[in-house]
Amino acid sequence: MSKQILHNDWHDKLSNEFTQPYYQALKEFLVNEYQSKTIYPPMDQIYNALHFTPFADVKVVILGQDPYHGPDQAHGLSFSVQKGVKLPPSLRNIFKELQSDLGYVPSTHGFLKEWSDQGVLLLNTTLTVRAGEAASHYKKGWEQFTDKIIISLNEKQSPIVYILWGKHAQSKKALIDTDRHFVIESVHPSPLSAAGGFFGSKPFSQTNELLVNSGQAPIDWEIKN
């Protein structure tokens, strides 16, 4: 009997994926990668986004690309870093937009679990990466797995707000039932693109307006020091 990977209600939604041929191939690839190279996040943190935000609680999805590929950064939540880790440029830009949008002074740390705890699923389209090699685990099977997450979330009766930053995140838009759920999209917050439409996009206030208008509690976006 294989080890159960997910220990909340995501297990019922995704357990069949772990037996699919694509996932078995992905698993074999990952075992070799973790044994022979430096891979982020640590293996026991790959599914933190799902562990920290149960299916029943999801009301916002922030979709990124792949994990940070620098030392000590990625820990399974898109855009988040552990306390004590220097803020990556994309996260600094997210905090700048949060201040412009809602007036919150940027936090000195980038640990975003406070968002996860409120129902914000911090998901990447690809869940692992080689050190120093962005996009190195694309097209290995993760995209199919994260497609299934989006498809599962379509079942929820209460509307979800999807925040899609960048082309990789926006590639999932076709999977979202937009008759039931909401989509906010812009360019990625990285320094290469943020000035081209991320700054000034007001995703946080837009999200809260959509949540409140659909009878749900808003997110407290302030990350406290």
Backbone torsions as a table, in degrees:
resi	resn	phi	psi	omega
1	MET	NA	129.1	-177.1
2	SER	-76.2	154.0	-179.6
3	LYS	-67.3	134.8	177.4
4	GLN	-72.1	125.7	-173.8
5	ILE	-87.6	-41.0	-177.7
6	LEU	-109.5	137.9	-171.1
7	HIS	-119.9	19.7	172.2
8	ASN	-130.9	-158.7	-174.1
9	ASP	-69.6	-9.9	172.1
10	TRP	-64.4	-25.4	179.8
11	HIS	-57.4	-45.6	-178.8
12	ASP	-65.0	-31.5	-177.6
13	LYS	-79.5	-31.7	-167.6
14	LEU	-120.7	-5.1	-172.8
15	SER	-58.7	-34.2	179.4
16	ASN	-64.9	-26.8	-179.5
17	GLU	-62.6	-34.3	-174.9
18	PHE	-68.5	-13.2	178.3
19	THR	-101.4	-3.6	-177.0
20	GLN	-74.2	148.5	-180.0
21	PRO	-54.7	-40.6	-179.5
22	TYR	-61.7	-39.1	-178.2
23	TYR	-72.7	-37.0	177.1
24	GLN	-61.7	-39.8	176.2
25	ALA	-66.3	-41.5	176.6
26	LEU	-61.1	-44.6	-179.8
27	LYS	-59.8	-44.7	178.9
28	GLU	-62.2	-42.9	176.8
29	PHE	-59.5	-45.7	-176.8
30	LEU	-67.1	-39.7	178.0
31	VAL	-57.5	-45.4	178.8
32	ASN	-65.9	-41.8	-179.2
33	GLU	-63.1	-47.1	-178.9
34	TYR	-66.3	-28.3	179.3
35	GLN	-79.0	-29.6	-170.3
36	SER	-111.1	-14.3	-176.0
37	LYS	-139.5	172.8	172.5
38	THR	-90.2	120.0	-175.2
39	ILE	-122.6	140.6	176.1
40	TYR	-118.4	148.5	-7.4
41	PRO	-75.2	176.6	171.9
42	PRO	-52.5	148.3	-172.6
43	MET	-55.0	-37.0	-177.0
44	ASP	-78.6	1.8	178.9
45	GLN	-114.6	3.1	-175.3
46	ILE	-55.7	-40.8	-172.5
47	TYR	-102.3	23.0	-177.4
48	ASN	-58.8	-35.9	-179.7
49	ALA	-57.1	-42.1	179.7
50	LEU	-75.3	-36.7	178.9
51	HIS	-65.7	-38.6	-174.4
52	PHE	-82.7	-21.9	-177.7
53	THR	-130.7	93.3	179.6
54	PRO	-58.3	153.8	179.3
55	PHE	-51.5	-45.2	-176.1
56	ALA	-62.4	-24.4	-175.0
57	ASP	-93.1	-12.4	-172.1
58	VAL	-66.6	124.2	172.1
59	LYS	-132.1	-11.4	174.4
60	VAL	-137.9	141.4	172.3
61	VAL	-124.0	120.8	170.1
62	ILE	-101.9	115.7	-173.5
63	LEU	-105.8	122.0	176.7
64	GLY	-105.9	-164.5	-177.3
65	GLN	-96.8	-92.7	173.2
66	ASP	-126.1	170.9	-174.7
67	PRO	-63.6	159.2	170.2
68	TYR	-55.0	142.5	-176.5
69	HIS	-111.2	16.4	175.3
70	GLY	-97.2	162.7	-177.1
71	PRO	-59.3	135.5	171.5
72	ASP	66.9	10.5	-175.5
73	GLN	-89.4	-62.4	-172.9
74	ALA	-69.5	135.4	174.9
75	HIS	-142.1	25.0	171.7
76	GLY	98.0	-4.1	176.0
77	LEU	-115.3	126.2	-178.4
78	SER	-58.3	134.4	176.3
79	PHE	72.2	-10.6	-175.8
80	SER	-89.5	149.9	168.3
81	VAL	-131.6	156.9	178.3
82	GLN	-67.2	157.1	175.3
83	LYS	-59.2	141.0	-178.9
84	GLY	92.7	-10.5	178.5
85	VAL	-94.9	134.6	179.6
86	LYS	-57.1	139.0	-178.9
87	LEU	-66.2	124.6	173.4
88	PRO	-66.4	156.7	-176.8
89	PRO	-56.7	-40.0	-179.7
90	SER	-62.5	-40.9	-179.6
91	LEU	-69.6	-36.6	175.3
92	ARG	-59.6	-40.4	179.3
93	ASN	-69.1	-36.0	175.0
94	ILE	-60.8	-43.9	179.4
95	PHE	-66.9	-34.8	176.1
96	LYS	-62.6	-44.3	179.8
97	GLU	-68.3	-35.6	176.7
98	LEU	-62.6	-40.2	177.8
99	GLN	-67.0	-43.0	179.0
100	SER	-64.2	-37.7	-174.9
101	ASP	-77.9	-49.4	-172.0
102	LEU	-121.2	-3.4	174.5
103	GLY	86.6	6.5	-178.0
104	TYR	-79.0	128.4	177.3
105	VAL	-64.0	131.9	-177.9
106	PRO	-56.6	136.2	177.9
107	SER	-69.3	152.1	175.4
108	THR	-82.5	-10.5	175.4
109	HIS	-123.3	162.4	-174.7
110	GLY	-117.0	27.3	-179.2
111	PHE	-84.1	109.5	-169.6
112	LEU	-97.8	17.7	-177.7
113	LYS	-61.3	-26.1	176.1
114	GLU	-57.4	-32.7	175.8
115	TRP	-72.5	-46.1	179.7
116	SER	-55.0	-41.7	-176.9
117	ASP	-66.0	-17.5	179.9
118	GLN	-100.0	6.6	178.3
119	GLY	101.1	16.6	177.0
120	VAL	-97.1	109.3	178.9
121	LEU	-80.6	113.0	-177.2
122	LEU	-96.0	87.9	-168.0
123	LEU	-113.1	139.6	168.4
124	ASN	-100.8	154.4	176.9
125	THR	-69.5	-30.1	176.0
126	THR	-124.2	134.8	-167.8
127	LEU	-100.3	-3.0	177.9
128	THR	-140.7	164.1	-178.6
129	VAL	-160.3	149.6	172.3
130	ARG	-76.6	147.2	176.4
131	ALA	-56.2	127.7	174.2
132	GLY	73.8	6.0	-176.3
133	GLU	-129.5	86.2	178.3
134	ALA	-57.9	143.1	176.3
135	ALA	67.2	14.3	-175.5
136	SER	-71.5	-16.8	177.6
137	HIS	-111.8	18.6	173.1
138	TYR	-66.8	149.4	173.5
139	LYS	60.2	33.4	175.0
140	LYS	-109.9	-3.1	179.5
141	GLY	128.6	-19.8	-178.8
142	TRP	-61.2	-36.2	-177.7
143	GLU	-60.0	-38.2	178.9
144	GLN	-67.3	-38.7	178.8
145	PHE	-65.8	-45.8	-178.8
146	THR	-73.6	-25.0	169.1
147	ASP	-57.7	-44.7	-178.5
148	LYS	-62.7	-35.0	176.4
149	ILE	-61.0	-47.2	-180.0
150	ILE	-63.2	-44.4	-179.6
151	ILE	-61.2	-40.0	178.0
152	SER	-63.8	-40.1	-178.2
153	LEU	-67.3	-22.5	176.0
154	ASN	-59.2	-23.4	-178.6
155	GLU	-69.6	-22.3	-174.4
156	LYS	-65.1	134.3	-179.7
157	GLN	-74.4	-38.0	179.2
158	SER	-77.7	137.2	-175.9
159	PRO	-62.4	141.0	173.7
160	ILE	-106.3	142.0	173.1
161	VAL	-99.8	119.8	176.5
162	TYR	-98.6	127.0	175.1
163	ILE	-108.2	109.0	-174.2
164	LEU	-108.5	110.7	-178.4
165	TRP	-109.9	110.6	177.1
166	GLY	94.6	166.6	-172.3
167	LYS	-66.6	-37.1	-179.3
168	HIS	-64.2	-42.9	177.4
169	ALA	-65.6	-42.3	-177.4
170	GLN	-68.1	-17.9	176.5
171	SER	-65.1	-17.8	178.8
172	LYS	-86.2	-7.2	-172.5
173	LYS	-58.8	-36.6	-177.8
174	ALA	-63.1	-20.3	-179.8
175	LEU	-84.0	-15.4	-173.3
176	ILE	-85.7	131.6	175.3
177	ASP	-76.8	93.3	-175.0
178	THR	-78.0	-4.2	170.7
179	ASP	-74.1	-25.3	-176.8
180	ARG	-110.1	-34.3	-173.3
181	HIS	-114.5	167.4	-174.6
182	PHE	-112.4	149.7	178.4
183	VAL	-128.2	128.7	170.6
184	ILE	-118.3	127.9	-177.0
185	GLU	-138.9	150.9	175.1
186	SER	-159.1	179.8	173.1
187	VAL	-64.7	165.9	-179.5
188	HIS	-68.8	148.4	179.7
189	PRO	-76.5	7.1	179.8
190	SER	-65.5	155.6	179.6
191	PRO	-57.4	-24.5	-179.2
192	LEU	-70.2	-24.2	-172.0
193	SER	-131.4	-13.6	-169.0
194	ALA	-57.1	-36.8	-178.4
195	ALA	-70.7	-11.5	-177.0
196	GLY	-91.5	18.3	176.0
197	GLY	141.2	-7.9	175.2
198	PHE	-77.2	-49.9	177.8
199	PHE	-65.1	129.1	-178.9
200	GLY	90.9	1.2	-176.8
201	SER	-81.3	-15.6	174.6
202	LYS	52.1	50.6	-177.1
203	PRO	-68.4	-28.7	-174.0
204	PHE	-75.1	-45.6	177.5
205	SER	-69.6	-36.3	176.3
206	GLN	-60.5	-44.3	-179.5
207	THR	-60.3	-48.1	-178.2
208	ASN	-64.0	-36.2	177.3
209	GLU	-63.0	-43.0	179.4
210	LEU	-66.0	-39.9	178.7
211	LEU	-63.8	-48.3	-177.7
212	VAL	-63.8	-42.4	-179.4
213	ASN	-66.0	-20.3	177.4
214	SER	-102.0	16.0	173.4
215	GLY	81.2	20.6	-179.2
216	GLN	-114.0	157.2	178.9
217	ALA	-71.6	141.6	177.5
218	PRO	-71.3	164.6	175.7
219	ILE	-87.6	136.1	168.2
220	ASP	-85.0	101.6	-173.2
221	TRP	-81.5	-7.7	-176.6
222	GLU	-69.7	122.9	172.6
223	ILE	-94.4	113.2	-171.8
224	LYS	-87.7	144.0	177.9
225	ASN	-74.1	NA	NA
